[in-house]
Amino acid sequence: MPHLPTLERLLGFLQRSPTPWHAVANMAQRLEQAGYRRLDETAGWRLSPGEKVYVTRNDSSIIALQLPRGPLADLRMIGAHTDSPGLRLKPNAAKTAHGWLQLGVEVYGGALLAPWFDRDLGLAGRVHLRRDDGRIQGVLLNVPRPVAMVPSLAIHLDREANNGRAINPQTEMAPVLLQGGQATDFEALIKRWLYEQHGLEGVSLLDFELALYDTQPPARVGVEGELIASARLDNLLSCFIGLEALLASDGEQGAVLVATDHEEVGSASACGAQGPFLEDVLRRVNGQLGEGGDEGFIRLIQASRMISCDNAHALHPNFADKHDAGHGPAINGGPVIKVNANQRYATNSATAAMFRDLCQAAGVPVQTFVTRADMGCGSTIGPITASELGVPTLDVGVPQWGMHSIRETCGVRDADQLIRVLSGFVNRAELV
């Protein structure tokens, strides 16, 4: 049985984090409650040994650091990503058709589209506006009640629907929002919601980044409640696990949590893993608390380790043939080391050995995933971070079903087990 307070925190975090901006805001709030101080990238930093700090970029990526009480000799880094595949609104989203106000959408990442039909959809993201005093401000917006739906076409009108067919996101997935509505009504609705949530009046909308999401809350599923079903398990589950481990740090070692945006679309952005965010932060930290200079920074990175956390494909009882026979991770069977000979994952035998040793010390079982040789393999921030920094890295994750669906499934015990392993990682005096 998992630790119930931890499980309740996880379910609450998932429900309150419909977008990367909300996820980062919730993580920042939790960090501040634990005594972490927010840093501003545009200001000078003054750092002290043993201090707890964090910094955000684009409000959708976050790096938190427990600085060591002693010399900055190495860093124990945990990586994750804050974004999930889904439907994002186009800039000129409002459109009308046959008496309905609808929203034009764009598919973000490799979303599994079929499960999006006939769902109760809320709307969330961030809005930039000009206040009546001329100030430009960005605010979070979350409409957590069902305000939209993408209705299916009845089987009577598409007799071949169950035989499988392509879904056209441009012509077949525009959600309905308001019967009899006009395009101008959408801006009025946003302003109304901004007033209801932030008390903002007399504002001019400048731009927005908004996404649809399933309003069905996370739940424990199964006769014994052995499963968790929720949206955005990939990869908010890893963000939560990494945060729990960081907060368990005793401060003797240097510990870092980095959760970046845009992994689902390649990570090539200023706040993505392929961008300079992590290196920028670590160079500033090393400049104050480490040996300084390029040589000192390289020595720090080579003495450090990165565990990239992103969920793994669990063995599906209805599709067991989609797995290699010797590498089908079981739900509730423990964390998974992800391996790929073509470097889609960053794991090598040295970093895998370190993780297996950590699992053994924590009394946690460990599994391995390798994709079938006749199938393609996804990737993570692991190889990107290893390439950008040169830090020894491995990829691990919690096994799950339905990756990139609107509602995904994992085991209740696996998250708790990975938290225990990563807590040992950030606190252990010597690593293999």
C-alpha positions in Angstrom: 0.0 0.0 0.0 1.4 3.4 -0.9 1.9 6.2 1.6 -1.6 7.7 1.6 -0.7 11.4 2.2 1.7 11.1 -0.7 -1.0 9.6 -2.9 -3.4 12.4 -1.9 -0.8 15.0 -2.8 -0.2 13.4 -6.1 -3.9 13.3 -7.0 -4.3 16.9 -6.0 -1.3 18.0 -8.0 -2.5 16.3 -11.1 -6.0 17.9 -10.8 -4.6 21.4 -10.2 -2.1 21.2 -13.1 -4.0 21.3 -16.4 -1.2 23.0 -18.2 2.6 23.4 -17.8 2.1 26.9 -16.4 -0.2 25.6 -13.7 2.2 22.7 -12.9 5.1 25.1 -12.4 3.0 27.5 -10.3 1.9 24.6 -8.1 5.5 23.3 -7.8 6.8 26.7 -6.9 4.1 27.1 -4.2 5.1 23.8 -2.7 8.8 24.8 -2.8 8.2 28.1 -1.1 6.2 26.3 1.6 9.3 24.2 2.2 11.6 27.3 2.5 12.8 27.7 -1.0 13.7 31.2 -2.2 12.7 32.3 -5.7 15.5 33.7 -7.9 15.1 36.1 -10.8 17.1 35.4 -13.9 17.4 39.1 -14.7 18.8 40.0 -11.2 22.2 39.3 -9.6 22.3 36.2 -7.5 23.8 35.8 -4.0 23.9 32.2 -3.0 25.0 30.6 0.2 26.0 27.0 1.1 23.0 25.0 2.3 20.5 27.4 0.8 17.3 26.2 -1.0 16.4 28.2 -4.2 14.4 27.9 -7.4 14.1 29.7 -10.7 11.5 29.6 -13.5 11.7 30.4 -17.2 8.6 31.2 -19.4 6.6 30.2 -16.3 6.4 26.7 -17.7 9.9 25.4 -16.7 11.4 25.2 -13.3 14.8 24.4 -11.7 15.0 23.9 -7.9 18.3 23.5 -6.1 19.2 22.3 -2.6 22.7 23.7 -2.4 25.1 21.6 -0.3 26.2 22.8 3.1 29.8 21.9 2.2 31.9 22.4 -0.9 30.1 22.1 -4.3 31.7 18.9 -5.5 28.9 17.3 -7.4 25.2 17.5 -8.1 22.5 14.9 -7.9 20.1 15.9 -10.7 16.6 14.7 -11.4 15.0 15.6 -14.7 11.4 15.6 -16.0 9.1 17.6 -18.3 6.0 19.6 -17.6 4.1 19.3 -20.9 1.7 16.7 -22.1 0.2 16.0 -25.6 -3.2 17.5 -26.2 -5.3 20.1 -28.0 -4.2 23.7 -28.0 -6.3 26.6 -29.3 -5.2 28.5 -32.4 -4.7 32.2 -32.0 -7.9 33.1 -33.9 -9.7 30.1 -32.4 -13.3 31.3 -32.5 -15.4 30.2 -35.5 -19.0 29.4 -36.2 -20.7 26.6 -38.0 -24.3 25.6 -38.3 -25.4 27.6 -35.2 -22.5 26.7 -33.0 -19.6 28.6 -31.7 -16.6 26.3 -32.0 -12.8 26.5 -31.4 -10.1 25.8 -33.9 -7.5 23.6 -32.3 -3.9 22.4 -33.1 -2.6 19.1 -31.9 0.3 19.6 -29.5 2.7 16.6 -29.5 1.9 13.1 -30.4 -1.6 12.9 -28.9 -3.7 9.8 -29.1 -6.8 11.5 -30.7 -9.6 9.0 -30.5 -10.1 9.3 -26.7 -10.7 13.0 -27.0 -14.2 12.5 -28.4 -17.2 12.9 -26.1 -15.2 14.1 -23.1 -16.1 16.9 -20.7 -13.5 19.5 -21.6 -12.3 22.5 -19.5 -10.1 25.3 -20.7 -6.8 26.4 -19.2 -3.5 28.2 -19.9 -2.2 31.7 -19.7 -3.5 35.0 -21.0 -1.6 38.2 -21.6 -3.6 41.4 -21.3 -3.3 45.2 -20.9 -4.8 46.6 -17.7 -6.7 49.9 -17.7 -3.6 51.6 -16.3 -1.5 50.5 -19.3 0.4 47.7 -17.6 0.8 44.4 -19.5 0.3 41.4 -17.4 0.3 37.6 -17.8 -2.2 35.6 -15.7 -3.2 32.0 -15.4 -6.7 31.0 -16.5 -8.4 27.7 -15.5 -12.0 26.9 -16.3 -12.4 23.6 -14.5 -16.0 22.9 -15.5 -17.1 21.2 -18.8 -17.5 24.1 -21.2 -16.7 22.3 -24.5 -16.9 18.9 -26.1 -15.8 17.2 -29.3 -18.9 15.1 -30.3 -18.5 11.8 -32.1 -20.2 11.0 -35.3 -22.9 8.3 -34.7 -22.2 4.8 -35.9 -25.3 5.0 -38.1 -23.6 7.7 -40.2 -20.2 6.0 -40.3 -20.6 2.2 -40.4 -16.9 1.7 -40.8 -15.9 3.7 -37.7 -15.0 0.5 -35.7 -12.8 -0.7 -38.5 -10.3 2.1 -37.8 -9.8 5.2 -39.8 -7.7 8.3 -39.8 -8.9 11.3 -37.7 -8.5 14.7 -39.3 -7.8 17.2 -36.5 -8.5 20.2 -38.8 -12.0 19.2 -39.9 -13.2 16.6 -37.3 -12.0 17.8 -33.9 -13.2 21.4 -33.5 -15.0 21.4 -30.1 -18.4 22.9 -29.6 -18.5 25.7 -27.1 -21.8 27.7 -27.3 -25.0 27.2 -29.2 -26.0 30.3 -31.1 -22.7 32.0 -30.2 -20.8 34.4 -32.4 -17.0 34.6 -32.8 -16.9 37.8 -30.7 -18.5 35.9 -27.8 -15.3 34.0 -27.1 -13.3 37.1 -26.1 -16.2 38.1 -23.9 -16.1 34.7 -22.3 -12.4 35.0 -21.6 -12.9 38.4 -20.0 -15.7 37.1 -17.9 -13.6 34.2 -16.6 -10.7 36.6 -15.9 -13.1 38.7 -13.8 -14.4 35.7 -12.0 -11.0 34.3 -11.2 -8.8 37.5 -10.8 -11.3 40.4 -10.4 -9.9 42.0 -13.6 -12.1 44.5 -15.3 -11.5 46.9 -18.2 -8.7 44.8 -19.7 -7.7 44.4 -23.3 -6.7 40.9 -24.4 -3.4 40.8 -26.2 -2.7 37.1 -26.6 -3.2 33.7 -25.0 -1.9 30.2 -24.9 -4.9 28.0 -24.0 -5.5 24.3 -24.0 -8.5 22.0 -23.6 -8.3 19.3 -20.9 -10.5 16.5 -19.5 -12.3 17.7 -16.4 -12.7 14.2 -15.0 -10.6 14.1 -11.8 -7.8 11.6 -11.1 -9.0 8.5 -9.4 -7.9 5.2 -7.9 -9.2 2.4 -10.1 -9.5 -1.4 -9.6 -11.2 -3.6 -6.9 -8.2 -3.0 -4.6 -7.6 0.5 -5.9 -4.3 -0.7 -7.3 -4.3 1.7 -10.3 -4.3 5.5 -10.8 -6.1 6.9 -13.8 -5.6 10.5 -14.7 -4.7 12.9 -17.5 -1.1 14.1 -17.9 0.6 11.3 -16.0 3.1 11.6 -18.7 4.9 13.5 -17.3 3.5 15.3 -14.3 3.9 12.1 -12.4 7.7 12.4 -12.8 7.5 16.1 -11.8 5.7 15.1 -8.6 8.1 12.3 -7.8 11.2 14.4 -8.4 9.7 17.2 -6.2 9.0 14.8 -3.4 12.6 13.4 -3.6 14.1 16.9 -3.6 12.1 17.9 -0.6 13.4 14.9 1.2 17.0 16.1 0.7 19.0 16.5 3.9 21.2 19.2 2.5 24.4 17.4 2.7 24.6 16.8 -1.0 23.9 19.2 -3.8 20.5 18.2 -5.3 18.7 19.6 -8.4 15.2 19.2 -9.9 14.8 20.4 -13.4 11.4 20.2 -15.1 11.3 21.7 -18.5 8.6 22.4 -21.1 8.3 21.4 -24.8 9.6 17.8 -24.4 6.6 16.5 -26.4 7.6 18.6 -29.4 11.3 18.1 -29.3 12.6 20.3 -26.4 14.1 22.9 -28.8 13.1 26.1 -27.0 14.6 28.7 -24.6 12.9 26.8 -21.7 13.2 23.3 -23.2 15.9 20.7 -22.4 17.6 21.5 -25.7 17.9 25.1 -24.7 20.4 26.8 -22.3 18.2 27.0 -19.2 19.9 24.3 -17.1 23.4 25.2 -18.1 22.7 28.9 -17.5 21.6 28.1 -13.9 24.4 25.7 -13.1 27.1 28.0 -14.4 25.8 30.8 -12.2 25.8 28.4 -9.2 29.2 27.1 -9.9 30.5 30.7 -10.4 29.6 31.5 -6.8 29.9 28.2 -4.9 32.2 26.1 -7.0 35.6 26.3 -8.4 34.5 28.7 -11.1 35.7 29.0 -14.7 35.2 26.5 -17.6 37.5 23.9 -16.1 35.7 24.0 -12.7 32.4 23.7 -14.4 33.4 20.7 -16.5 34.8 19.0 -13.4 31.5 19.7 -11.6 29.4 18.3 -14.4 31.5 15.1 -14.8 31.3 14.4 -11.1 27.5 14.8 -11.2 24.7 12.5 -12.3 21.4 13.0 -14.0 18.4 10.7 -13.6 15.9 11.5 -16.3 12.4 10.5 -15.2 9.7 9.9 -17.9 7.1 7.1 -17.8 7.7 3.8 -19.5 5.3 1.5 -21.5 3.9 -1.1 -19.1 3.1 -4.6 -20.5 -0.5 -4.4 -21.7 -2.5 -7.6 -21.1 -4.5 -7.1 -24.4 -1.4 -6.3 -26.5 1.4 -8.3 -25.0 2.9 -8.8 -28.5 3.8 -5.1 -28.6 6.6 -5.8 -26.1 9.9 -7.6 -26.4 9.3 -10.9 -24.5 12.1 -10.2 -22.0 11.4 -6.5 -21.4 7.7 -6.0 -20.6 7.5 -4.0 -17.3 4.7 -4.8 -15.0 2.4 -2.2 -13.4 3.3 -2.0 -9.7 6.5 -4.0 -10.4 8.9 -1.2 -9.6 10.7 1.6 -11.5 11.9 0.9 -15.0 15.3 1.4 -16.5 14.9 2.4 -20.1 17.5 1.2 -22.6 18.1 1.9 -26.3 21.2 1.0 -28.3 20.6 3.9 -30.6 20.7 6.5 -27.8 17.0 7.3 -27.8 17.5 6.8 -24.0 20.7 8.0 -22.3 21.2 4.9 -20.1 24.5 3.0 -20.2 25.8 0.2 -18.1 27.5 2.5 -15.6 24.5 4.7 -14.9 22.2 1.7 -14.9 24.5 0.0 -12.3 24.2 3.1 -10.1 20.4 3.0 -10.3 20.2 -0.7 -9.6 22.4 -0.2 -6.5 20.1 2.6 -5.3 17.1 0.4 -5.8 18.7 -2.4 -3.8 19.6 -0.1 -1.0 16.0 1.2 -0.9 14.5 -2.4 -1.0 12.7 -1.6 -4.3 12.4 -4.0 -7.3 13.7 -2.7 -10.6 12.6 -3.5 -14.2 14.0 -2.9 -17.7 12.3 -1.7 -20.9 13.7 -2.2 -24.4 11.4 -1.6 -27.3 11.0 -4.4 -29.9 13.7 -4.4 -32.6 11.1 -4.0 -35.3 9.4 -1.0 -33.7 10.5 2.7 -33.3 11.4 4.1 -30.0 10.4 7.3 -28.4 12.8 9.5 -26.5 13.1 11.8 -23.5 15.0 14.8 -22.1 17.8 12.3 -21.1 19.8 12.1 -24.3 19.2 15.8 -24.9 20.5 16.8 -21.4 23.4 14.4 -21.8 24.3 16.0 -25.1 23.9 19.6 -24.0 25.8 19.2 -20.7 27.9 16.1 -21.0 26.6 14.8 -17.6 26.4 11.0 -17.1 22.7 10.2 -17.4 20.2 7.4 -17.4 16.5 7.2 -18.2 14.0 5.7 -15.8 10.3 5.9 -15.3 7.1 4.5 -13.8 5.4 1.9 -16.0 2.0 3.1 -17.4 -0.7 2.2 -19.9 -2.3 4.5 -22.5 0.7 6.9 -22.9 -0.4 10.1 -24.7 -4.1 9.3 -24.2 -6.4 11.9 -22.6 -6.5 9.6 -19.6 -3.5 7.4 -18.7 -3.1 4.6 -16.1 -0.3 3.6 -13.7 0.1 1.7 -10.5 -0.3 3.2 -7.0 2.8 1.5 -5.6 5.3 2.5 -8.4 5.3 6.2 -7.7 6.1 5.6 -4.0 8.8 3.2 -4.9 10.6 5.6 -7.2 10.3 8.4 -4.6 12.2 6.2 -2.2 14.9 5.4 -4.7 15.4 9.1 -5.8 15.4 10.2 -2.1 18.3 7.8 -1.6 19.9 9.3 -4.7 19.9 12.9 -3.4 21.0 11.9 0.1 23.6 9.2 -0.4 27.1 10.3 0.4 28.8 8.2 -2.3 27.4 6.9 -5.6 28.7 3.9 -7.5 
